[in-house]
Structures are given as C-alpha cells and as structure tokens.
Amino acid sequence: QVQLVESGGGLVQSGGSLRLSCTASGIVFSIYALAWYRQAPGNQRELVASLSSTGTTNYTDSVKGRFTISRTNAKNTVYLQMNNLKPEDTAVYYCNAYRLAFGMDFWGKGTPVTVSS
C-alpha cells in the first residue's frame, strides 16, 4: 500500500532552518508530482511548494526566497529546506504526491514545525 512518511520537524527559533523529508513507498515515485502543504490550528490548509515530475517548482509568495523543494528519486524522497524561519511558519507540514491527470493523490500524516519568537 502507499505510504508517505514525513520527518524533520521540530522546534526552532526565528531565523533558524529546518529540512523536512518525506519518503514514499508503494508508488513509482519518479512519475509523481510532489508538494508540501501546511496547516496551522484554526487555519486552512495551504499549499507551500510544489515540484513536478519534470522539475518545475512553485512556491507560495510568503516562502519565496526562503524555502526550497527538491527530490531524490533514487531514495523516493522529497525535501523541503526551510531557511530564515518565522513564527508564522508554525504549522503541521504535510507531503503530498499526486498525478493530476489521473486524479491520484496521496498524503503523509504530517510533521509539526514550531518557530518561536
């Protein structure tokens, strides 16, 4: 069965950095587009970054220049490098693998990130 497992979240001070990882199993990883979402308590789920199977990236405006999404297909892993973290980045971060043309979508259970001021 398909599983996506995130890791790397934690507590960090403002201005610090974290690298999130998400490792997938049960899918042909290289053909999937990937994304990171986040959700803070009481807020809507927000798309943070996406990475197509051909390497195209997109970022929400609030993280541009600070976050970088990347993938290592040989390890079935997608990363989110987060630099210059701000308290407003505090949320549970979820990885997502999807095939838009087929309506396929898989989610991890999330990893919490807390940025203190």
GIFEN-V567962 format. One record per residue. PSI is psi in whole degrees, 0 to 359 (NA if undefined). BURIAL is b if it has 9 or more other ideal C-beta (glycine too) atoms within 8 Angstrom, else e. Layout:
BEGIN
[[PSI BURIAL] [PSI BURIAL]]
END
This chain:
BEGIN
[[161 e] [133 e] [137 e] [127 b] [118 b] [155 b] [167 b] [353 b] [168 b] [197 e] [130 e] [151 b] [157 e] [137 b] [351 e] [184 e] [152 b] [152 b] [117 b] [145 b] [150 b] [120 b] [131 b] [151 b] [155 e] [4 e] [159 b] [94 e] [320 b] [338 e] [358 e] [141 b] [155 b] [153 b] [155 b] [130 b] [163 b] [154 b] [121 b] [154 e] [129 e] [357 e] [165 e] [154 e] [135 e] [132 b] [122 b] [311 b] [150 b] [155 b] [118 b] [168 e] [345 e] [5 e] [3 e] [130 e] [151 b] [146 e] [146 b] [149 b] [324 e] [343 e] [358 b] [134 e] [349 e] [325 e] [149 b] [127 e] [139 b] [170 e] [152 b] [100 e] [326 e] [336 e] [5 e] [42 b] [138 b] [144 b] [154 b] [105 b] [122 b] [116 b] [160 e] [52 e] [147 b] [156 e] [327 e] [353 e] [352 b] [125 e] [171 b] [128 b] [131 b] [138 b] [152 b] [135 b] [133 b] [153 b] [95 b] [319 e] [336 e] [0 e] [26 e] [140 e] [127 e] [145 b] [146 e] [175 b] [349 e] [154 b] [130 b] [141 b] [125 b] [124 e] [117 b] [152 e] [NA e]]
END
